[in-house]
Amino acid sequence: METRQVFHIISYLQYPLLLVVLYYYALFIVSLTNQAPKWIELNNALVFLGMAIAISTLQDTTRTQNKLSRKIWEDPKKGKIAILIMTFMVLLFLAMGIIGFLNSRESIHKEVSFGLVVLGIGLVGMLKSAIEMFENHRKDKNAANG
C-alpha cells in the first residue's frame, strides 16, 4: 500500500471526531436552555472540530470526493473564490482567537479563544489541501498540460 493511501485511510478518523464535536456542541446547546452556558463545552467542540479538519487534510488531493467539490475545483473562477473564502475564514478565526486570548481576563474566555485558534490552525491545513485540490483538478491548467 502506498503512503498516500495510508494517510487517505487515516483521514477517515475525521468522522469519529466530528461525532465528538456534535456531542460537545449538543451539551453546550442544552446548557443554554438552563441559562447557564457551559462555555467549556463549546471550547471542546471547537478544539475537536479543529482536530477533525486537520486530520481531514490527510486525504488524497489528487481525487475529488464528490460532484460538488469537482465542480468547484475544476472551475478556475469558483476555485479562486473558494480559496479566498477559506483564507478569510482562517484569518478570521485566528485573529479572533489570538485577540481574545491576549485580551481576556476570564479563564473561560481564554479557553474559548484557544478553541478558536485550534480551529484556525486546522483550517490552515484545509486551505493548503484546497490549494492542492485546485492545482490538481482545474480544467484550464490541466487541459493545457495534458
Protein Blocks (a to p, Z undefined) as FASTA:
>chain_A
ZZklmmmmmmmmmmmmmmmmmmmmmmmmmmmmnopacfklmmmmmmmmmmmmmmmmmpcf
kbcfbfklmmmmmpmklmmmmmmmmmmmmmmmmmmmmmmmmmpmbfklmmmmmmmmmmmm
mmmmmmmmmmmmmmmmomklmmmmZZ
